[in-house]
Structure formats: structure tokens, C-alpha cells
Amino acid sequence: MSSSVIKVKQLTASGLVTGKRALFKQLLVHHSGGGDTEIKFYDLTTAPVGGETAYDFDVYGKGMFVLPIPEPGVLFDDGIYVAFTAVDLTATIFYEEV
């Protein structure tokens, strides 16, 4: 039996998922608007000031989107911060602190 614990954080605006070292496991997005948007993942604990993203996810149109990540997940050493500008977006992030 594995001792890992999958945690979940739901965001409706940019924010911190975790301030700890973590594996990003899966993303579930609900976009109720009609336009396109982008979700940016940063290996940070605060809002980014410049710098490169660890990962970008494009959302096209209205709907539910799932982004499964191959095991063991994507490692974020300094925490996971997610940024997006759409007000009609809900992002659910599944992760494991390691």
C-alpha cells in the first residue's frame, strides 16, 4: 500500500496551490465562458514577476477539460502557483507533497 496522499486545491482566481515541494498530478478545468484563455503554472510560492512558467495549459472555448499527467507527476521544487486571467474559470489541481 502506498503512503502517498493526493491533495486537491480548487481556484477561481490566481493563487497558491502549495508552498511545499510537490508533484502536480492532474488538472480539471471548468470554463463557463466562450473565449479562449490560458492557465500558467509556476514553480513559486508567490505571484510571479516575470520569469518563465513551468507549464502552460491552453483552454479553448466553453467546457470541462481534464489534463492527466503521466506518473509520477511533474515536480515543482519550490511550490505551485497558478495564474489565469479569466473570471469564468475554475481550476482543480490534484497534487502530492513530497
N, C-alpha and C positions, 0 to 999 in steps of 0.2 A: 504494500500500500504506500502510495506517495505521500510525502509530508508537505507538499506544496499547497498553497492556498490561493485560489484565484479571487481577486478583488474586483469590484466594479465601481466606476465613477461615472455619473451622468452630468453632462454640462449643457447648458443652453446659452452660454457665452464663454469667451476665452477664459481659461483658468488652469490652475494646478491640479493635476491628477494625483501625483505623489511626489514628495520631496526626497524619496529614497531611491536607491538603485533598483531598477525593475525591468522585467520582461514585458513588453507590450504583446498581448496575445490575440486580441480581436477588436474590431471596431464595428459598431452598429450605428447607423445614421438614419434619422427620420428628418426629411426635408419637406416641409409643407408648402414652400414657395415654388414658383415656376422657373426662376432663374438658376444659373449655374453659380457654384461657389467652390471654395477650396478650404480644406482643413489642414493646418500645419502643425506638425509635432516637433517640439524642441527638446533637446537633452539639457534642460534647465529647470530651475525652481521658481523663476520669476518671469515676468513678461519680457520677451526678447527685445534687445536694442540692436538691430542689425543682425549680422551673423547668418549662418546657413541653417536651414532646417534639417532635422534628421530624417524627416519623411513628409511628403505632401500627398494628400488624397483629394482628388477632384470629384465633386458631386455635380452631376448633370441633371437638371430638372427636378421635378417633384417625385417623391417616393421613399421607399425604405431600401437601404443599401447595407450589405454585410461585407466586411473585408476580413476574411480569415487569414491568419499569419501562420506560416509553417512552424512546427515545433523546432526549437524550444521557445521561439518568440524573438522579438527584436529587443536587444539590450540597450537600455538607457542608463548610463552610469551616474548621472547627476540628478535624476528625477525626470518626470514627464510633464511638460507644459504644452497645452493645446491652444491654438489660436484660430479663430474664424470670425468673419465679419457678418455673416448672415444672421438676421434676427429670427428667422423662421426655421432654425436648425436645432436638433437635439442630437448630441453625440454621446454614445455609451461606450466607454472604454473598459475593456477587460484586461487586467494586468496581474502580474505576480511580483511581489517584492522579493529580491534575492540578496 
